Amino acid sequence: MGKLIRRTLFTLFLIAAVAGVLFAFVPVTTVKQMAVRTGLIENTYYHEGDTEWDNGGVEEYYFNNLPSSYNEAYRELYSRLCAGEDSAQIYAQVSVDDFWKAYYSVLADHPELFWIGSSAQVQSNAVTGMVASYTIESTVPENERPATRAMLEAAADECIRQTDPTWSDYGRIKSVYEYLINTVEYNAGAPDNQCIQSALLNHQSVCAGYAKAFQYICHRMGYFCTYVTGKIIGGGDHAWNIVRIGDNYYQVDVTWGDPVFAGSMEDGTGITLMNYNYLCCTDQEILTTHTPEGLVTFPPCTDDSYNYYKINGMYYETWDKDVIYQALMDSVHNGEAAIVMKFGTQEAYDTAKYELFTNRLYYDADLYLMETHGVSSWNNRYATDDEFLVITIQWL
């Protein structure tokens, strides 16, 4: 994913006594900042007690779920960053640690802040510990941002145009998932890979780019979508999403839907099929491999109404040899590129693996393919996913 690079500079404001009078040597630019913090004037970015905010038209999950003590810093940062203030004094009285929480939350809620890179620094008062100013790394010069924004909006709208307004919410969200997997190449060295332009314009990104692009498009479609970061068990940093359909929430990991990741989970080699395990899945399924960070508490994802395999007739609650055999033969007779089977229990899944790959239950399907193509041998690609109890056989 690539973590945010944070730097903190400590500045001690000197105070000198001359003829019994104290003089504070502070830059002129901090006078208003000090006046706001002492209550002499009101913070123009935040008014305590307000309930209406400029939120860019999106549901700000992090803002809504952080303690209210973060409101002032969050709203000021969001306003300043939207205004193109890549470097500025901070009026809100906020510690270094709390600044970074507010800063991260703004970026997690607002993928449309596409010019903000992975590095930032703050300057703080060594006596009070309060942040004095910040400076971000910009990936797009200010004069180029309007043109880049227009290109990003056009790219997102191109994806949206491929959906039909009459489709279900699940169908439209599924289309976005598929669009990004089909148009973005996973590349750890991709430029600007923490920003949406890496996925939507450059078409090469990492998990942060996939997840922010998915969130950005969902926002433009009017859907709730939040950004989740955490760890992969036994791996490194990762980013994915949670969406809402109706009253329920679902986990989505577009990056792990990319076939490039099939090789890390398969017993065979070379699977090139899109992986639907991570489209609208539950906590029980995804948390076996993903551990979210604890900055905010995420909504529970327990509903499996939009399980891809159940919706598409690929789900088998129990093992039935005759049923699976018929499914295999139907797959090759219908000219399908592959067959995908999800099982409802560990016992059914283990039996399926044994019958399919030890007893070669699929061999009659191969014989049919050999006869059809006039050849004497046939090779298959296959994948077994022990976390999701899914078996894939790709007919070549």
N, C-alpha and C positions, 0 to 999 in steps of 0.2 A: 504493500500500500504506500509506504513512504510516510514517515511521521513528520509532523510539523516541527521545524527547527526553530527553537525559541532562544532568544538571547536577551539578557537583562543587564542594563548598565546602571550602576548606582551613582547618583550625584548628590553630594552634600552641599546644601545651600549655606553659605557662610554668613555668620552674623557677627558684626563688629560693634564695639562700644566706643563712641567718641563724645567726650564731655558729658558722660552719663546718659547719652541717648543711644538707643539701639538702632542700628541700621541693618536691614536684611539685603544682602547682595543677591538678588534674583533677577533673571532676565525679564525684560519688560513684558514679553509674551505670556508670562505666567501670572500677571496681575489679575486678569479676569478669572483665571483658573482659581486663584486663591480666594477671590471674592465670592465665587460660586460655592466653594467648599465651606466657607465660613457663613454662608447664608445671606450675605449682603445683597446679592443679586440672584435671580432664578436661573437655573440651568435651562438654556433654550432648547435642549435636546430631550428633556425629560421633565414631566410635571407629576409629582407624586399624587396619586389618587386618580389619575386618568385611566380610563378603561378602553379608549379607542386609540389605536396605534396605526402608523404607516407600516404595514407588514408586507408590502409588495403584492398583496392579493393572495398570499399563501397562509396556510395554517402552520404556525411556528411551534412545532412540537417541543423543542428544547426550551424556548422562552416560556411556554405555558407550563412546563414541568420543573423548571429551576425554582429555587426559593426566590421570593420577591425581592430579596436583598440584591439580586443580580440585575434587576430591571433597568436601573439607571445606566449602568455600564453597558449593558446589551443594547439599549435603545440608542445611546450616544454613539457607540461603535457602528451600529447598523446605519445610522443617519450619515455619519462621516464617511464611511466606506462607499455608500451609495452616491455621495456627492463627489467622489473621486479624491478624497483626502487620504492619500497614501501615507502621509506623515502628519501628525497633529498632536497638539496638547490635549490632554484628557481632563475634562471638568469634573467628572464623577470621581468621588473619593473611593478608590478601589485598590486592594492589595495586589501584588504581582500574581499570586496564585489565582485569585478571583478574576483578575483581568483575563488570564489565559482561558479560564472556564467560560467567561462571557464571549471572548473572541472565538473560541472553537464553536460555541453554540450558534453564533451568528453564521459562521460558515456552514455548519451542519444544516441549518434551516434554509439557507439561501444559496443554492448552487449557481444562481444567475450572477453572483459576484465572481465572474469568470477570470478576472485579471489578477486575482490574489494568489500568489504562489505559495510554496511550502515553507518559506522562511519569513520570520518577523522578529522584531526586537522591541523591547520597551526600555525606557529610562525611568528609574524610580529614585525617590528620595531615600538616602541611606539612613536618615533619622526616623522618619515616619513609616517607611516601608511602602508608601503609597506611590502608584504609578504616576509619572509626570507626563510622559508622551510615548507614542508608539511610531514605528516605521515598518511598513510591510514590504515584502519583495513583490514587485509587479511583473507579470509576465507579458502584459500588453501595454504599450505607451498610452497615455491618456488621450492623445489626439486620434488614436486608432480604435478606441473602444466603441464609438458609435457604429462604425462599419463592422467590427467584429460581432457586436450585439445583433445587428441586422442579419448577418450570416448565420449566427446560431439560431435565431428565431426561425429563419427560413429552413434550416436543417431539421429542426424539431418539427416544424409544420409539415415537412415532407414525410416524416415518419407518421404523423397524425393522419395525413391524407390517405394513408394506406389502410386505415381503419374505417369502418362504416358506423355512423352515429346510431344506427339501429341495432348494432351488436350489443351484447351484454357488457357490463363493466369488466368482467373477467376476460371476455374475448378481446376487448380493446387493450387491456393491460398485457395480456399474453402477446398481442401483436407487437407491442413496444419491446418486450423481452426478446422476441424473435428478431426484430429489426436490428437491435443493437448487437446481438450475437452474430448475425449475418453480415454486418457492415463494419465491425470493429475487430481488429487483430490485437491479441494480447501481446504486448511488447514492453518488457520491464525498462527498456531504455528510451521509450517514447518521450518526446519533449512535452512539457506542460502536462504531465500525466496525472497531476492532482486536480486538473480543471476540466470542465465539460468540453472545451474545444478540442482536447486530445481525442475524444471519442467521436464528437459530432462533425468536426471539420477535418482533423488529421487522420481519423479512423485507425489510430493506434493508441493503446492506453493500457493502464493497469486497473486494479479493482476500484480505486478511488474515482477514476474517470468514468468507468462503466456505471458505478452506483450514482454518481452525481448527474450524469446524463439521463439515466433512468428517472431520477427524481425530478429533474428539470422538465422533461417531457410530460411526466405525470402531472406536474403542477400546471402546465399549459393546457392540459386536458381537463383540469378541475378536480383531480383526484388527490386525496391525502397520500403523501409519501414522505417518509422521514429517512434520514441517513444514519446508519449504524456503523460504528467502528468497534473493533475488538481484536481478538487473537484466534488463530486457527490452532486447535489442539495439536501439539507437536510441531507447530509451524510458526509463522511470523504474524505481522500485523495484517489486518484485512478490513474491507469495507463492504457493506451490503445495504439492503433496504427493508423497510416494513411498509406495506400498503394497507389501505382500508377499503373493503367492499361491503356496502351496507353497514351493518353494525359490528362487523368482525374484522380482525386484523390478520395479516398473513406475511410470512417471511418470504423475501425474494433475494436471490443472489444471482445476478445476471452473469457475473464473471465465471462462476462455477457451472453455468449453463453452457459455456463455450466448449466445444469438443476438444480443445487443446488440453483440458483438464481430465479427459477420460483416461488418458494413459496412466495417471497416478492412481486410478481406482480399479483398473481392469486386470483380469488374469490373461486375457488375450492381448493383441496389439492392434493399434491403428484404427480404433473406432472413430468414425467421423460424423456421428449423429449428434444433434443438439440434445442436451441433457435437461429434461423437464423436472428433475427431482427438486430443483430449487425455485420453481415457480409456484407461488402461493402455498408454501408448505407450512407445517406447524412447528412450534417450539420443540416438541418432542423429537421431530426429525432433524432439524438443523442444529440443535444445541449439542448433538453428539460430536460435532466437529467444530462448531463456532462458539466462542465465548465473548459476548458483548462487554464493552467497558461500562463502568458504573456511574458515569456523569449524570445521567437521568435514568429513571426506571421506564422500561419500554412496556407497551401494552401486551398482555398475553395473546399469543397466537395459538389457539386450540382447535379452531374449526377446520375440518378437512373437506368441506363442501366442494372446493375447487381443486381437489387432487386430480392432476392431469390424467393419471392412469385410470382412475375410476370413471371420469367423464368420458374417456375414449375407449372403454371396453378392454383395457389392458390389465385389469386388476383381478387377482385370483385369491380369494380368501383362504382356500384350502387346496391341497394337491389333489388333482384328478388326472390320472395318466391319459385317459381317453380325451378329456377336454383339451389338455395341452397338446397332445398329438394332433388333434383336429385343427387347433390354432396354428400350429407349425405348417401343416399342409395347406391350409387356407391362405397363409401368408405368401407362400411361394406360388400357388396357383393364381393368386391375384396380382402377381408381379411386384409385390412390395419390396422395398430396399432392405427392410429389416423387420424383425419382430421384437417387441419390448414387452416384458412381463413383470408386473409387480405382485408380490405375494403378501398375504395378510398376516402370516405367522412365520416365526423362525423355522419351525419344523417343515412347513410347506416349502419354504425357500431352500433349505438344506436338501430336502428330497429332490426338488427340481434340479439343483446343481448336480446331484449324483446321477439322476436319471438322464439328464441331458448330455453331460460331458463324460461320465464314466461308462454308462450304458448306451450312450450315443443315440438317444431317442430321436434326435433330429436327422439321423442318417437317411431316412426315407425321403425327407425333404431335399437333401443333397442329391440323392439318386434321381429325383424328379428334375432337378436343375441340370444334372449331367446329361440326362436323356434329352432334355429340351434344347441344350446348347451343343449337343453332339461331342462331348468331351468325356474323358475317362477318369477325371479327378476333379475335386472341388474343394476350395479353401474357404473357410469362414473367419470372420472376425467376431469376437464376442467380448462382453464385459460383464463382470459380476460386481454389484455394489452391495456390500455387506451391511452398510448403514441403512440404506433405503430398501433392502430386500428386492432389488431389481436385477433382472437378467436381460441382456441385450444380445441378440444374434444378428449380425449384419450379413446378409446374403450378397456375395460379391458377383 
